[in-house]
Amino acid sequence: MGQPGTDCRVLSIQSHVVRGYVGNKAASFPLQVLGFEVDTVNSVQFSNHTGYDHWKGQVLNSAELHELYEGLKLNDVTQYDYVLTGYMRDKSFLSMVVDIVQELKTQNPKLVYVCDPVLGDKWNGEGAMYVPEDLFPVYKEIVVPIADIITPNQFEAELLTGKKMRTEAEALEVMDLLHARGPRMVVITSSDLPASLGEDYLMTLGSQRKTKADGTQVTERIRLEMPKVDAVFVGTGDLFAAMLLAWTHHHPNDFKLACEKTVSAMQHVLQRTISSAKALAGPGKKPLSAHLDLRMVQSKKDIEDPELIVSAVVL
């Protein structure tokens, strides 16, 4: 990992929307605010996120991705410290991303690949995939093994390991299975496991494997519980992965603090967004998708220097 203060460059390959904050729009601003140069490749370009009633746009194919990357190579500007990936829709595109990551890792063995393995989620207790099913084996067999940091939700972690998480102990086993595939850091961004603070709280679990100077391996594990916000937000996973990248870079030896800053900043953004959405919707009315777009610019100070409102418990 580069030292804080040096020029640090991220290649972020994610979706793009004209209006609102998902994918690269959700990741670029916080990374730039936190001192990173961000080069973006937009896997899709849509008018807005697909939670709206209508959306239009284009999807980048693997040949077009290859062409953009070739342009960077011809100019010898492919020196990256991090690669960040999120939502993908196409199997050949995802395979091309893998090729690019592997080539960049050959060029810079210290490069850190942060992968949000976007496959699906749970609604009302039922899990469903929202990407084509042929992406799943690519993520499981090829992407996860080359990733250094992964940020699945509970549904994705269960899918990738074939193991259910009903208790914290089972969640720790799931994280161990994911570590065994390759990633040294696993953060399960959200889960419906029973929180110690009660049913109004969501649980995030983190696990990091480190090799000490004497060659022995240690695993750090933490649990964070944050208040549920009664709304459906889009782009929160993209924001989470970007901020985790940034805070683990700025606090390379303090996994607990990096996660606390990430989750606390998320809470500030979501609370500001829901307050604003309710005000825009008007008294007694349910906020629309347009009202619930993340209040990112308004949260600049919280992203830059988040007041810690969520504390992690070391397990």
Stockholm file with secondary structure:
# STOCKHOLM 1.0

chainA/1-315         MGQPGTDCRVLSIQSHVVRGYVGNKAASFPLQVLGFEVDTVNSVQFSNHTGYDHWKGQVLNSAELHELYEGLKLNDVTQYDYVLTGYMRDKSFLSMVVDIVQELKTQNPKLVYVCDPVLGDKWNGEGAMYVPEDLFPVYKEIVVPIADIITPNQFEAELLTGKKMRTEAEALEVMDLLHARGPRMVVITSSDLPASLGEDYLMTLGSQRKTKADGTQVTERIRLEMPKVDAVFVGTGDLFAAMLLAWTHHHPNDFKLACEKTVSAMQHVLQRTISSAKALAGPGKKPLSAHLDLRMVQSKKDIEDPELIVSAVVL
#=GR chainA/1-315 SS CCCTTSCEEEEEEEEEESSSCCTHHHHHHHHHHTTEEEEEEEEEEESSCTTSSCCCEEECCHHHHHHHHHHHHHTTCCCCSEEEECCCCCHHHHHHHHHHHHHHHHHCTTCEEEECCCCEEEETTEEEECSCTTHHHHIIIIIHHHCSEECCCHHHHHHHHTCCCSSHHHHHHHHHHHHHHSCSEEEEEEECSCCTTCTTEEEEEEEEEEECTTSCEEEEEEEEEEECCSSCCSSHHHHHHHHHHHHHHHCTTCHHHHHHHHHHHHHHHHHHHHHHHHHHHCTTCCCCGGGGSCCCGGGHHHHHSCCCCSCEEEC
#=GC SS_cons         CCCTTSCEEEEEEEEEESSSCCTHHHHHHHHHHTTEEEEEEEEEEESSCTTSSCCCEEECCHHHHHHHHHHHHHTTCCCCSEEEECCCCCHHHHHHHHHHHHHHHHHCTTCEEEECCCCEEEETTEEEECSCTTHHHHIIIIIHHHCSEECCCHHHHHHHHTCCCSSHHHHHHHHHHHHHHSCSEEEEEEECSCCTTCTTEEEEEEEEEEECTTSCEEEEEEEEEEECCSSCCSSHHHHHHHHHHHHHHHCTTCHHHHHHHHHHHHHHHHHHHHHHHHHHHCTTCCCCGGGGSCCCGGGHHHHHSCCCCSCEEEC
//
